[in-house]
């Protein structure tokens, strides 16, 4: 499509999320002219627009505060229907499109699922398409542990593992070459609350005299109940973990979080809205819209919303000469942006999609930046295993941030030669998401004599009014307990994003096609998580209400555990990683350690798509540290 | 972390178009529309309007608050802030507990600016005016009962119409959402209710924030905390501080 007009700038960025916003701001502060192409809608003038959408939503899924619509317009006389992704300009996967085949949100049905999922298992994570749309993150800001950067070196028994071309020391400036504390800068930029001593585990170390910008977030009563139970763990009970450390090393630690524990950068302290996902009503949690405001205030950054980049054009000497876009206002228009440097900061699905949609002059190369044929491969997540039950004494969930603490110490150990590590999340949101929307589900059970939660069993289902209802619901809600395990996933070449040949979005662009599976290594990580769940529940005397995995559940897999076949399953963590991996060589990686394309000197790919391995920490803080490093160390010196 | 509603417990339904519990949603809406039309003609004393409860009548509103408190188990003055004796010197709890018809002229029906009770009154009245009128009548008949909530609950449970509308009203107060009584009946009574019977709607953003379910749990609606930093590290206040009972 011929471009009608071209915008000129120093740096063009595709995507206004964490990495894009931060890089734009750094360059804007340095007086560079920056244009951000953002596929989604702009940030609303009034933040309460998000809150109104969320409050009114009958399905309070992570996408609920944000556009585009999830459902077709509602008709009281017919069933609800998911919107057909072929009608959406900038589509997105949604959690409701991940249900079993043939059901409401069939994961295999392109009329319901934006991602064309080829399986054999569903890729269960989702993302948003809106300026600064990574607002629906939890806020956890763990650093990767040093071993995470050197998996091949440390765990040579696992053939899929590779080393990162940088080390933990490179990111804190304690190595021999780099002297900048990128992790520290990242924590100060987005505002992390944590305690240095508590976070110095599994070889995580800090610069001398380093302090997090704010004190840690206090632990919830749920956290304390787990911590109490762990104190009685024995060597024998924890042998299956093969950690080669005493069980006293398994501790509940407060999670570092980009969540204000005191007023910081003109934002309030957290008021415990228990709603970090999908949206913090008071922006006590950092999100990229904050940096987008800073960036535009430099006077050098322009954000073009509803501009979908659809082609990266390769010019002379392999340099990128422009990016073409489609603007989907009425009327739809086409344009391009010309810059000295180009940064693709979409996400680990949309970035490879754009690279693959773009043509390379060499017909033997499939897409831009892809001479290694690694673009789109090694798609990773942290498959999330969840379990729930009732505690013997009240733990008072539905209070505080969604998660305040976890068990991080199991994220590394000699067992990583055999199976995936995991990190444990302790939920403060009761059964909210595991039963499909509590408090509604339990309340409906006891008002209307139903038993979806399995709490209203017995010969006669209770249907209560008045004082009896109050007492029953108070008793159940205050004892609800939920735990989750984020499991390490191997990078596998065949876990892959490609372009669909058959299905397109509302702009006529090919939709992402996903092939995805769990390796035996990853499945064994989930098995260990399941055993750890049993142990924690036993220690806490929790009555297990985790539902048996249905035959039709697409994420189900069966494993032999202690001579019994056990059905396990996973959900998505929203941690989409690996599809443009960084490395030391052009022939087996997409970018170098500066996140610069090996093939195109003036092209950078940023975000968790460049992670060669995924560890167990959520990727955000490392995305931010790498983005700052790329902006300051590399791009700023070139324009 | 991505929150995935449980596939089998998903509140979204994909159903057929069969009638639910003998009352179709189409029929209900048509009925509501007819009532609205009758009212809009100018409030002439047609049977429809004569039978309708009136949100501007303090008597009807008092009865609605008493009915709601009996069904929800939440104190009247929590459901309707400001509800109680007009004379502030009179003990509010005793006054409400012993409220008689003769006290109605000296009863304040509520003074809060959100006034969700009025919104709810109008919502139910518009959809199920005849049954709603009967529910208010039950509240009226139970005024002098020694255990008013018990009396209300027993009478409400006596017929399916009143029982299921009462359940809708409880869910409305607890969740800020509308579960149609016909749907509730189908869910409770049919062995295989049509999936669309699980359909509900959030009445308004404000209604969501006024929901009682998690206040009963000594917490707050998710995304609407009125508490301060760090409260989650301490034991919550007693339940009575939240719901008055």
HADDOCK unambig.tbl for C-alpha pairs under 7 A between the chains (distance, minus, plus):
assign (segid A and resid 52 and name CA) (segid B and resid 205 and name CA) 5.63 0.50 0.50
assign (segid A and resid 55 and name CA) (segid B and resid 205 and name CA) 4.65 0.50 0.50
assign (segid A and resid 55 and name CA) (segid B and resid 208 and name CA) 5.88 0.50 0.50
assign (segid A and resid 56 and name CA) (segid B and resid 202 and name CA) 5.41 0.50 0.50
assign (segid A and resid 56 and name CA) (segid B and resid 204 and name CA) 5.65 0.50 0.50
assign (segid A and resid 56 and name CA) (segid B and resid 205 and name CA) 4.80 0.50 0.50
assign (segid A and resid 57 and name CA) (segid B and resid 202 and name CA) 6.63 0.50 0.50
assign (segid A and resid 58 and name CA) (segid B and resid 200 and name CA) 6.97 0.50 0.50
assign (segid A and resid 58 and name CA) (segid B and resid 201 and name CA) 5.63 0.50 0.50
assign (segid A and resid 58 and name CA) (segid B and resid 202 and name CA) 5.73 0.50 0.50
assign (segid A and resid 61 and name CA) (segid B and resid 3 and name CA) 6.63 0.50 0.50
assign (segid A and resid 62 and name CA) (segid B and resid 2 and name CA) 6.80 0.50 0.50
assign (segid A and resid 62 and name CA) (segid B and resid 3 and name CA) 6.33 0.50 0.50
assign (segid A and resid 77 and name CA) (segid B and resid 25 and name CA) 6.44 0.50 0.50
assign (segid A and resid 77 and name CA) (segid B and resid 26 and name CA) 6.43 0.50 0.50
assign (segid A and resid 78 and name CA) (segid B and resid 17 and name CA) 6.45 0.50 0.50
assign (segid A and resid 79 and name CA) (segid B and resid 13 and name CA) 6.12 0.50 0.50
assign (segid A and resid 79 and name CA) (segid B and resid 14 and name CA) 4.73 0.50 0.50
assign (segid A and resid 79 and name CA) (segid B and resid 15 and name CA) 5.47 0.50 0.50
assign (segid A and resid 79 and name CA) (segid B and resid 196 and name CA) 5.62 0.50 0.50
assign (segid A and resid 80 and name CA) (segid B and resid 13 and name CA) 6.56 0.50 0.50
assign (segid A and resid 80 and name CA) (segid B and resid 14 and name CA) 6.23 0.50 0.50
assign (segid A and resid 95 and name CA) (segid B and resid 4 and name CA) 5.52 0.50 0.50
assign (segid A and resid 99 and name CA) (segid B and resid 7 and name CA) 5.64 0.50 0.50
assign (segid A and resid 104 and name CA) (segid B and resid 14 and name CA) 5.90 0.50 0.50
assign (segid A and resid 125 and name CA) (segid B and resid 2 and name CA) 6.44 0.50 0.50
assign (segid A and resid 126 and name CA) (segid B and resid 2 and name CA) 6.99 0.50 0.50
assign (segid A and resid 137 and name CA) (segid B and resid 1 and name CA) 6.85 0.50 0.50
assign (segid A and resid 138 and name CA) (segid B and resid 1 and name CA) 6.52 0.50 0.50
assign (segid A and resid 218 and name CA) (segid B and resid 230 and name CA) 6.27 0.50 0.50
assign (segid A and resid 218 and name CA) (segid B and resid 233 and name CA) 6.12 0.50 0.50
assign (segid A and resid 219 and name CA) (segid B and resid 233 and name CA) 5.77 0.50 0.50
assign (segid A and resid 220 and name CA) (segid B and resid 232 and name CA) 5.32 0.50 0.50
assign (segid A and resid 220 and name CA) (segid B and resid 233 and name CA) 4.72 0.50 0.50
assign (segid A and resid 221 and name CA) (segid B and resid 232 and name CA) 6.91 0.50 0.50
assign (segid A and resid 221 and name CA) (segid B and resid 233 and name CA) 5.85 0.50 0.50
assign (segid A and resid 269 and name CA) (segid B and resid 229 and name CA) 6.31 0.50 0.50
assign (segid A and resid 270 and name CA) (segid B and resid 229 and name CA) 5.46 0.50 0.50
assign (segid A and resid 271 and name CA) (segid B and resid 225 and name CA) 6.51 0.50 0.50
assign (segid A and resid 271 and name CA) (segid B and resid 227 and name CA) 6.00 0.50 0.50
assign (segid A and resid 271 and name CA) (segid B and resid 228 and name CA) 4.87 0.50 0.50
assign (segid A and resid 271 and name CA) (segid B and resid 229 and name CA) 4.60 0.50 0.50
assign (segid A and resid 272 and name CA) (segid B and resid 225 and name CA) 6.42 0.50 0.50
assign (segid A and resid 272 and name CA) (segid B and resid 229 and name CA) 6.44 0.50 0.50
assign (segid A and resid 273 and name CA) (segid B and resid 222 and name CA) 5.96 0.50 0.50
assign (segid A and resid 273 and name CA) (segid B and resid 223 and name CA) 4.74 0.50 0.50
assign (segid A and resid 273 and name CA) (segid B and resid 224 and name CA) 5.67 0.50 0.50
assign (segid A and resid 273 and name CA) (segid B and resid 225 and name CA) 4.72 0.50 0.50
assign (segid A and resid 274 and name CA) (segid B and resid 222 and name CA) 5.46 0.50 0.50
assign (segid A and resid 274 and name CA) (segid B and resid 223 and name CA) 6.06 0.50 0.50
assign (segid A and resid 275 and name CA) (segid B and resid 222 and name CA) 5.69 0.50 0.50
assign (segid A and resid 275 and name CA) (segid B and resid 223 and name CA) 4.89 0.50 0.50
assign (segid A and resid 281 and name CA) (segid B and resid 223 and name CA) 6.33 0.50 0.50
assign (segid A and resid 398 and name CA) (segid B and resid 219 and name CA) 5.96 0.50 0.50
assign (segid A and resid 399 and name CA) (segid B and resid 219 and name CA) 5.86 0.50 0.50
assign (segid A and resid 399 and name CA) (segid B and resid 232 and name CA) 5.40 0.50 0.50
assign (segid A and resid 400 and name CA) (segid B and resid 232 and name CA) 4.96 0.50 0.50
assign (segid A and resid 433 and name CA) (segid B and resid 3 and name CA) 6.00 0.50 0.50
assign (segid A and resid 433 and name CA) (segid B and resid 4 and name CA) 6.41 0.50 0.50
assign (segid A and resid 433 and name CA) (segid B and resid 5 and name CA) 5.40 0.50 0.50
assign (segid A and resid 434 and name CA) (segid B and resid 5 and name CA) 6.05 0.50 0.50
assign (segid A and resid 434 and name CA) (segid B and resid 6 and name CA) 5.68 0.50 0.50
assign (segid A and resid 435 and name CA) (segid B and resid 5 and name CA) 6.46 0.50 0.50
assign (segid A and resid 435 and name CA) (segid B and resid 6 and name CA) 5.39 0.50 0.50
assign (segid A and resid 435 and name CA) (segid B and resid 9 and name CA) 5.98 0.50 0.50
assign (segid A and resid 436 and name CA) (segid B and resid 5 and name CA) 3.93 0.50 0.50
assign (segid A and resid 436 and name CA) (segid B and resid 6 and name CA) 4.71 0.50 0.50
assign (segid A and resid 436 and name CA) (segid B and resid 9 and name CA) 5.39 0.50 0.50
assign (segid A and resid 436 and name CA) (segid B and resid 10 and name CA) 5.00 0.50 0.50
assign (segid A and resid 436 and name CA) (segid B and resid 11 and name CA) 6.55 0.50 0.50
assign (segid A and resid 437 and name CA) (segid B and resid 5 and name CA) 6.58 0.50 0.50
assign (segid A and resid 439 and name CA) (segid B and resid 213 and name CA) 6.45 0.50 0.50
assign (segid A and resid 439 and name CA) (segid B and resid 214 and name CA) 6.88 0.50 0.50
assign (segid A and resid 440 and name CA) (segid B and resid 175 and name CA) 6.69 0.50 0.50
assign (segid A and resid 447 and name CA) (segid B and resid 167 and name CA) 6.24 0.50 0.50
assign (segid A and resid 448 and name CA) (segid B and resid 167 and name CA) 6.78 0.50 0.50
assign (segid A and resid 448 and name CA) (segid B and resid 184 and name CA) 6.71 0.50 0.50
assign (segid A and resid 448 and name CA) (segid B and resid 188 and name CA) 6.23 0.50 0.50
assign (segid A and resid 449 and name CA) (segid B and resid 188 and name CA) 6.19 0.50 0.50
assign (segid A and resid 450 and name CA) (segid B and resid 188 and name CA) 6.36 0.50 0.50
assign (segid A and resid 452 and name CA) (segid B and resid 9 and name CA) 6.70 0.50 0.50
assign (segid A and resid 465 and name CA) (segid B and resid 71 and name CA) 5.08 0.50 0.50
assign (segid A and resid 465 and name CA) (segid B and resid 72 and name CA) 5.98 0.50 0.50
assign (segid A and resid 465 and name CA) (segid B and resid 153 and name CA) 6.96 0.50 0.50
assign (segid A and resid 466 and name CA) (segid B and resid 70 and name CA) 5.58 0.50 0.50
assign (segid A and resid 466 and name CA) (segid B and resid 71 and name CA) 4.64 0.50 0.50
assign (segid A and resid 466 and name CA) (segid B and resid 72 and name CA) 4.60 0.50 0.50
assign (segid A and resid 466 and name CA) (segid B and resid 73 and name CA) 3.64 0.50 0.50
assign (segid A and resid 467 and name CA) (segid B and resid 73 and name CA) 4.61 0.50 0.50
assign (segid A and resid 470 and name CA) (segid B and resid 73 and name CA) 6.05 0.50 0.50
assign (segid A and resid 470 and name CA) (segid B and resid 216 and name CA) 6.40 0.50 0.50
assign (segid A and resid 473 and name CA) (segid B and resid 217 and name CA) 6.98 0.50 0.50
assign (segid A and resid 474 and name CA) (segid B and resid 216 and name CA) 5.65 0.50 0.50
assign (segid A and resid 474 and name CA) (segid B and resid 217 and name CA) 4.70 0.50 0.50
assign (segid A and resid 477 and name CA) (segid B and resid 217 and name CA) 5.71 0.50 0.50
assign (segid A and resid 478 and name CA) (segid B and resid 217 and name CA) 5.90 0.50 0.50
assign (segid A and resid 571 and name CA) (segid B and resid 4 and name CA) 6.95 0.50 0.50
assign (segid A and resid 572 and name CA) (segid B and resid 1 and name CA) 6.98 0.50 0.50
assign (segid A and resid 572 and name CA) (segid B and resid 2 and name CA) 5.75 0.50 0.50
assign (segid A and resid 573 and name CA) (segid B and resid 1 and name CA) 4.07 0.50 0.50
assign (segid A and resid 573 and name CA) (segid B and resid 2 and name CA) 5.01 0.50 0.50
assign (segid A and resid 574 and name CA) (segid B and resid 1 and name CA) 5.19 0.50 0.50
assign (segid A and resid 574 and name CA) (segid B and resid 2 and name CA) 5.18 0.50 0.50
